[in-house]
């Protein structure tokens, strides 16, 4: 079965609410950074981030995340569906990622459709985030709120 490497930067990362999707995936690098600059902003409800191709050079950043090895069927049948690729919410493209151990990887990354670009949110923030992290107050609030709203009784 064909294997692919996927770069995750938001709710699929360890410690966030969608991490269970990658429980059987092989963690390749827990500290990885995109070579290309992107823009990372919280969604309007703060539940997850949107990653955009560079739109405003001054606000774009190299994005930190994690790398996982998954099989191609899982990528297309599970992650593409989760990310709404078939609905046009995200597209998947290939990018280059540097790991903290000094290796370069070719990986799949999910990029938000520009129609999701919330100019009110972006104008409010002085720059894009470089990482969706539990240490980031917006991200922590988002995860807590999501879990609270989705707990089973």
N, C-alpha and C positions, 0 to 999 in steps of 0.2 A: 504494500500500500504506500502511495506517495506521501511524503512528509513535507510540511511547510512550517516556516517559522513566522509567528505572528507577534507584532509589537502591541502591547496593551498599555493604555495610559490613564484609564478611568475606572469605571465600576467593575471591570474584570480583574483589576489588580488585587493582590493579596490584601485582606483587611477591608475590602469593600463588598457590597451586597451581591454582586454577580460573580464573585470569585469561585463559587461552586461549579460554574460551567467549566472551569479549567482544572478541576480536582484530579483528573486523570492525565492531564497534559504534563509533559516534561518541562520543568523550568530550566531555561538555558542561561538566562542572566537576570538577576533581580535588580541590578543597577545598569540601565541602558539609556542611551540618549540619541535622539535623531540627529543625523548629520545636517539635514535640511531644517530650516526654520519654519515653524507653523504658528498658528494662533490657537490658543486653548482658552475657552471661556465656559463658565457654568451656564447650564440651561436656565431658562427663566424661573423654573421651580427649584433650581439648585440641586436636583437629584443626580445629575450626571454632567460630564463635560462634553462640549462640542469641540472638535479639532478641525480647523479650517486650513486649507492651503494659505500661504502667506498672502494677506490682503493689504495690510498696512505695515510696511517695512519697519517702522519705528516701534510697533507693538509686538512684532513676531519674536519668537524665542525657540531655542533648541528644547525639545520636550523630553522629559524624563519618564521612563516607564519600565516595563518588564518584557522579557522575551520568552515565548513558549514554543515548543515543538508540538504540532498537532497533525493529525492526518488530514488529507485534503477533503475527505468526505465530511469530517467534523467541521472543518472550516466553512464549507459551502452549505451544509445542511443545518448547522447549529449557529455558528457565529454570524454568518451572513444574514440569517433570519433574525437573530437577536438585534443586529445593528440596522435592520430595515433596508438592506440593500435592494431587495425586490420592490420596495415601496419608494425608492428614490431618496431615502433619508440620508444614507451614507453610500459611499462607494469604497471599494477596496482597491488599493494600489500597492505597488512595490516601492520600497524605500531602503535606504541604507542606515544602519544603526551601529553605533559604537558601544561596546560593553566596557564596564569599568576595569575589566581585566585586560583591555587593550585589543580585543578582537573586533573585527568588522563583520556584520551580518547583513545579508539581504533578507528583508522581512516584509510581510504583508501588514498594512496599516489601514485603519478605517478613517476616512475623511468625510466630514459632514457636508451635505449639500449646501451651497451658498444661500438657498432660500431659508435656511434655519438661522442665518446670521442676524442676530438681534441687535440692531444699531443702538437701541436705548441702553442695553446692558454694556455694550462695548464702549459707548461714549462715557458711561459711568466709571469704568475701570481705566486706570492710567496706562496699563499695559496688559498683555495677555499673561496668563499663568504659565509657568514653566513646568509645573508638576501638579497633578491631582493627588494630594497627599492628606493623610489623616492629621498632619500637623497644620494644614491650611484650614483656617476657621470655616470658610465657606464649604469646603469638602466635608469636614466633620459634621457640620450642621445638616448637610444634605443627606449623608448616610444615616444619621440618627433619625431624621424626619422620615426617610424612606422606610426604615425598619419599623418605626412606630406606626406608620400608615398601613403597612402591609403585614403586621403580625397576625398570625392565625389565632382565633379565640379558642 
